[in-house]
Amino acid sequence: MLRNKNPPYKVAGAAVDLMEIILGHLGYCSELVKDPTDYNGIELPNGTWTGSLGMLNRNEANMSMTVYMVTSSRIRAVDFSEPVYMEEQGIAYARPQLKSDISSIAKPYTNEIWLGIFINFLIMMMTIALINAGYHRWIAPVMAKLTEMENRDDQLSQMGTSKRRLDENKGSYLWTFCTLLAQSFPWQPVGNSVRIICSFWLLMAFILATVYRTNLVAMLIKPLINLPFTSLETLAKTDAKIYGYTDSRFMAALKNASEGSTFATVKKNFVFDVGVEEGAKGFMSLKWGVTSSKTTIKFGFHVDFSRPKVDLYIRRLREAGITEHLVNRYMPNATECLGPMDGALDNKKRPLTIEDLLGALYIWLSGMFLSFLAFIQERWSSKRARNEVANNE
């Protein structure tokens, strides 16, 4: 990291510490020079190089304190040391924050599962009603005659057939719905066939309610963080902006990507026309993300410089774990930033807001509305029944 723009330059970082160790063992003094463009450099059509790679190629510098990704064109221009550090290429982006979610009450199940529950509920409701109606139409009368006992079926048989079927169907419908919500309803299944299907529905309703409750508790205790993208394919489906160094291998591959390739689909997400300083400021202000150089990185040399001795010291430092120690010392938060995403973003507790409870509130309001409609229907039915009684009298 360059700390000032004018010579003598002051720099800091893991590569600086590593360079001082190597030069100390070699017995060399060093003078720090800088390319005005602040770029690593790219190869021009005439075969010359810009940036710090151009300074090495033109023998204006013996060794680079900057670490490079190795490409076939760069190998032809400069000589490279032993690998200093081994990682991968990645994209750094603003970490998402937990926010209030009005639909959180429905999140324990996916939309497909909710649809499956609804369809299963309708099927089960019709099945119970049909089996119950069939029992009372064909089986209950026979059982009553055989046992010659007065029971509920005998009492109901004194009523009109249509009236009895209506009451039984209504009772089975309401019982099926109330059971799913873990609510009681004064209806008792009669007959083994009806009891068996009702027992299976009780078991299914218990499992659904238990899984829903445990998932909801788990989401509240340790909420999941939905990343804006996890791959180039998902990045292409977002509006996220990413800045990349113009002379990096990644950006070069992106610019030269053929139509229809994965790289071509994400071109719209990358920012090409800004400098390093502006790109860094945009990243720190969360304006865009940035491509992170996480691959094999090496020091660069002018071809006449003493590479074998440098390679020897780099190999020894790497095998002793010193290079990794130097990198980790300048990235104290690497284990947190590069670790798996979860709900423990910090130690602060986010209080519940009204938006967290709106889902339950809307369900309550829907229930109030439905109960009002049921009251209207019952009032109309009772008034109609009184009129029928008055007419019969």
C-alpha positions in Angstrom: 0.0 0.0 0.0 1.4 3.4 -1.1 1.1 5.9 1.7 2.2 9.0 -0.2 2.3 10.2 -3.9 5.6 11.9 -4.0 9.2 10.5 -3.5 10.6 9.3 -1.3 7.7 6.8 -1.3 6.5 5.1 1.8 4.8 1.8 1.5 3.4 -0.9 3.8 2.1 -4.4 3.4 3.0 -8.0 3.5 4.9 -7.8 0.2 7.1 -5.0 1.6 8.0 -7.0 4.7 8.8 -10.0 2.5 10.9 -7.9 0.2 12.9 -6.5 3.1 13.6 -10.0 4.4 14.8 -11.3 1.0 16.9 -8.2 0.2 18.5 -8.4 3.7 19.6 -12.0 3.0 20.9 -11.1 -0.4 22.8 -8.1 1.0 21.2 -5.6 -1.4 20.0 -2.0 -0.8 16.9 -0.9 -2.6 15.4 2.3 -4.0 11.7 2.4 -4.6 10.5 3.8 -7.9 6.9 4.0 -9.2 5.2 3.9 -12.5 3.1 7.1 -13.0 0.0 5.1 -14.1 -0.2 3.0 -10.9 -1.1 0.0 -13.1 0.6 -3.4 -13.3 0.7 -2.9 -17.1 -0.7 -4.4 -20.3 0.8 -5.4 -23.5 0.3 -3.0 -26.4 -0.2 -4.0 -30.0 3.4 -3.1 -30.9 4.7 -5.6 -28.2 5.7 -3.1 -25.6 4.4 -3.0 -22.1 3.0 -0.3 -19.9 3.0 0.1 -16.1 5.4 -1.6 -13.7 5.7 -4.6 -16.0 7.0 -2.3 -18.7 9.6 -0.9 -16.2 10.9 -4.4 -15.6 10.8 -5.2 -19.3 12.8 -2.1 -20.2 15.3 -2.6 -17.4 14.2 0.5 -15.6 13.7 -1.7 -12.4 15.4 -4.9 -11.3 12.6 -6.3 -9.2 9.0 -5.5 -8.5 7.6 -5.2 -5.0 4.1 -5.7 -6.5 2.9 -9.3 -6.8 1.5 -10.4 -10.1 -0.8 -13.1 -11.5 1.1 -15.1 -14.1 -0.1 -15.1 -17.7 1.5 -16.5 -20.9 2.1 -13.0 -22.3 3.7 -11.8 -19.0 6.0 -14.7 -18.9 7.4 -13.6 -22.3 8.0 -10.1 -21.0 9.5 -10.6 -17.5 10.9 -13.4 -15.3 8.8 -14.6 -12.3 9.8 -15.9 -8.9 8.5 -18.9 -7.0 4.9 -18.5 -6.0 4.6 -16.3 -3.0 1.1 -17.2 -2.0 -1.7 -19.4 -3.3 -5.3 -18.5 -3.4 -8.2 -18.0 -5.8 -10.0 -15.3 -7.8 -13.0 -13.8 -6.2 -15.4 -10.8 -5.9 -15.6 -8.7 -2.8 -19.1 -7.1 -2.3 -21.0 -5.3 0.4 -22.2 -7.8 3.0 -26.0 -7.8 3.2 -27.7 -6.7 6.4 -30.7 -8.2 8.3 -33.9 -6.2 7.5 -37.5 -6.4 8.5 -39.5 -8.8 6.4 -43.3 -8.6 6.2 -43.5 -12.1 4.7 -41.4 -13.7 7.4 -44.4 -15.6 8.9 -44.6 -17.5 5.6 -40.9 -18.2 5.2 -40.7 -21.5 7.2 -42.2 -23.2 4.1 -41.5 -22.4 0.4 -44.3 -21.4 -2.0 -44.3 -24.9 -3.4 -44.8 -26.5 0.0 -47.6 -24.0 0.9 -49.3 -24.9 -2.4 -48.9 -28.6 -1.7 -50.4 -28.1 1.8 -53.4 -26.3 0.4 -54.0 -28.9 -2.3 -53.6 -31.7 0.2 -56.0 -29.9 2.6 -58.7 -29.7 -0.1 -58.2 -33.4 -1.1 -58.4 -34.5 2.6 -61.4 -32.4 3.3 -63.3 -33.9 0.4 -62.1 -37.4 1.2 -63.3 -37.1 4.9 -66.6 -35.7 3.8 -67.3 -38.4 1.2 -66.3 -41.2 3.5 -68.4 -39.8 6.3 -71.4 -39.2 4.0 -71.1 -42.8 2.7 -70.9 -44.2 6.2 -74.1 -42.4 7.3 -75.9 -43.3 4.1 -75.1 -47.0 3.7 -73.5 -48.4 6.9 -75.0 -46.5 9.8 -78.6 -47.5 9.1 -77.7 -51.2 8.8 -75.6 -51.1 12.0 -78.6 -49.4 13.8 -81.0 -52.1 12.8 -78.6 -54.9 13.8 -77.8 -53.5 17.2 -81.3 -52.0 17.8 -79.6 -49.3 19.8 -80.5 -45.6 19.9 -77.5 -43.6 19.0 -76.7 -40.4 17.2 -77.4 -41.9 13.9 -80.9 -42.9 15.0 -81.5 -39.4 16.2 -80.3 -37.9 13.0 -82.4 -40.4 11.0 -85.5 -38.7 12.3 -84.4 -35.5 10.6 -84.7 -35.0 6.8 -82.1 -36.8 4.7 -80.8 -33.6 3.1 -80.7 -31.8 6.4 -78.7 -34.6 8.0 -76.2 -34.8 5.1 -75.7 -31.0 5.2 -75.0 -31.0 8.9 -72.6 -33.9 8.6 -70.7 -32.4 5.7 -70.4 -29.0 7.3 -69.1 -30.6 10.5 -66.5 -32.6 8.6 -65.4 -29.6 6.6 -65.0 -27.4 9.7 -63.3 -30.2 11.7 -60.7 -30.7 8.9 -59.9 -27.0 8.8 -59.7 -26.5 12.5 -57.5 -29.5 13.0 -55.0 -28.0 10.6 -54.9 -24.9 12.8 -54.6 -27.0 16.0 -58.1 -25.8 17.1 -60.9 -27.9 18.5 -64.3 -28.4 16.9 -67.3 -30.3 18.4 -67.5 -33.0 15.7 -66.8 -36.7 16.3 -66.1 -39.1 13.5 -68.3 -42.2 13.6 -67.3 -45.5 12.0 -64.0 -47.1 11.6 -63.5 -45.9 8.0 -64.0 -42.3 9.0 -61.8 -42.6 12.1 -58.9 -44.1 10.1 -58.8 -41.2 7.6 -59.3 -38.7 10.4 -56.4 -40.2 12.3 -54.1 -39.8 9.3 -55.1 -36.2 8.9 -54.5 -35.6 12.7 -51.0 -37.0 12.3 -50.3 -35.0 9.1 -51.5 -31.8 10.8 -49.3 -32.4 13.8 -46.2 -32.9 11.6 -46.9 -29.8 9.6 -47.5 -27.7 12.6 -44.4 -29.0 14.4 -42.1 -28.5 11.4 -43.5 -25.0 10.8 -43.0 -24.0 14.4 -39.4 -25.3 14.6 -38.5 -23.7 11.3 -39.9 -20.4 12.4 -38.0 -20.5 15.7 -34.8 -21.4 13.9 -35.2 -18.5 11.5 -35.7 -16.1 14.4 -32.7 -17.5 16.3 -30.3 -17.8 13.4 -31.6 -16.1 10.3 -30.2 -16.9 6.9 -28.5 -14.2 4.9 -29.5 -14.1 1.2 -26.4 -13.2 -0.8 -27.0 -11.0 -3.8 -25.0 -13.5 -5.9 -23.0 -16.7 -5.5 -21.6 -17.2 -9.0 -21.2 -15.5 -12.3 -24.5 -17.0 -13.5 -26.4 -15.5 -10.5 -24.4 -12.2 -10.9 -25.7 -11.8 -14.4 -29.3 -11.8 -13.1 -28.7 -8.9 -10.7 -27.9 -5.2 -11.1 -24.8 -5.3 -9.0 -21.8 -3.4 -10.2 -18.3 -4.7 -10.0 -15.0 -2.8 -10.5 -12.0 -4.6 -11.8 -8.4 -3.5 -12.4 -8.1 -2.7 -16.1 -4.8 -4.7 -16.6 -5.9 -7.8 -14.6 -6.1 -11.1 -16.2 -9.7 -11.4 -15.1 -10.8 -8.2 -16.8 -8.8 -9.1 -20.0 -10.7 -12.4 -20.2 -13.9 -10.5 -19.6 -13.3 -8.1 -22.4 -12.4 -10.8 -24.9 -15.2 -13.1 -23.9 -17.1 -14.6 -26.8 -20.8 -14.1 -27.2 -22.9 -16.6 -25.4 -20.3 -17.4 -22.8 -20.7 -16.9 -19.1 -18.2 -14.0 -19.1 -20.2 -12.3 -21.8 -23.4 -12.3 -19.8 -21.8 -10.4 -16.9 -20.1 -7.7 -18.9 -23.0 -5.3 -18.1 -22.2 -5.7 -14.4 -18.5 -4.6 -14.6 -17.2 -1.0 -14.5 -14.3 -0.5 -16.9 -13.9 3.2 -17.3 -12.5 4.4 -13.9 -9.0 4.5 -12.4 -7.6 2.6 -9.5 -8.1 5.4 -7.0 -11.7 6.1 -8.0 -12.4 2.3 -8.1 -11.1 1.9 -4.5 -13.2 4.9 -3.3 -16.3 3.4 -4.9 -15.7 0.1 -3.2 -15.1 1.6 0.2 -18.3 3.7 -0.2 -20.2 0.5 -1.2 -21.0 1.9 -4.6 -19.8 -1.3 -6.3 -17.9 -4.5 -5.6 -14.3 -5.3 -6.7 -12.5 -8.3 -8.2 -10.1 -9.6 -5.6 -6.8 -11.1 -6.7 -6.9 -14.5 -5.0 -4.8 -16.7 -7.2 -1.1 -17.6 -7.6 0.9 -14.4 -7.1 4.6 -13.9 -7.7 7.3 -11.3 -7.7 8.4 -10.0 -11.1 12.1 -9.5 -12.2 14.0 -8.1 -15.0 15.4 -11.2 -16.9 19.0 -10.4 -15.9 18.3 -10.1 -12.2 19.4 -12.9 -9.8 16.3 -15.0 -9.6 17.6 -18.4 -8.2 18.7 -16.9 -4.9 15.4 -15.0 -4.5 13.5 -18.2 -5.3 15.4 -20.1 -2.6 14.5 -17.6 0.1 10.9 -17.4 -1.0 10.7 -21.2 -0.9 12.2 -21.3 2.6 9.9 -18.5 3.9 6.8 -20.1 2.4 7.7 -23.6 3.8 8.3 -22.0 7.2 4.8 -20.3 7.1 6.3 -16.8 7.2 4.7 -15.6 4.0 1.2 -16.8 5.2 1.9 -15.1 8.6 2.8 -11.8 6.9 -0.4 -11.9 4.8 -2.6 -12.7 7.8 -1.0 -10.0 9.8 -2.3 -7.4 7.4 -5.7 -9.0 7.1 -6.8 -9.5 10.8 -10.4 -9.8 9.8 -9.9 -12.4 7.1 -11.4 -15.2 9.1 -14.6 -13.1 9.6 -14.8 -11.6 6.1 -13.9 -14.8 4.2 -15.9 -17.2 6.5 -19.4 -18.5 5.8 -22.2 -16.1 5.8 -24.7 -16.4 8.7 -26.8 -14.2 10.9 -24.0 -13.4 13.4 -22.9 -10.3 11.5 -22.1 -8.4 14.7 -22.9 -8.5 18.4 -25.8 -6.0 18.1 -29.3 -7.2 18.6 -31.8 -5.9 16.1 -35.2 -5.1 17.9 -38.4 -6.3 16.3 -40.2 -3.7 14.3 -43.8 -3.3 13.2 -42.9 -4.8 9.8 -41.9 -8.1 11.5 -45.4 -8.4 12.9 -47.4 -7.2 9.9 -47.7 -10.7 8.5 -49.4 -12.0 11.6 -51.5 -8.8 11.8 -52.7 -9.3 8.2 -53.7 -12.9 9.0 -55.6 -11.6 12.1 -57.4 -9.0 10.0 -58.3 -11.6 7.4 -59.8 -13.7 10.1 -61.8 -10.8 11.4 -63.1 -10.2 7.9 -64.1 -13.8 7.4 -65.8 -14.0 10.7 -67.8 -10.9 9.8 -68.9 -12.6 6.5 -69.8 -15.8 8.5 -71.9 -13.7 10.8 -73.7 -12.1 7.9 -74.4 -15.6 6.4 -75.6 -17.0 9.7 -77.8 -14.0 10.3 -79.4 -14.4 6.8 -79.8 -18.2 7.4 -81.5 -17.7 10.8 -83.8 -15.1 9.3 -84.7 -17.3 6.5 -85.4 -20.2 8.9 -87.7 -18.1 11.0 -89.7 -17.1 7.9 -90.1 -20.7 6.9 -91.4 -21.6 10.4 -93.8 -18.7 10.3 -95.1 -19.7 6.9 -95.6 -23.3 8.1 -97.6 -22.1 11.1 
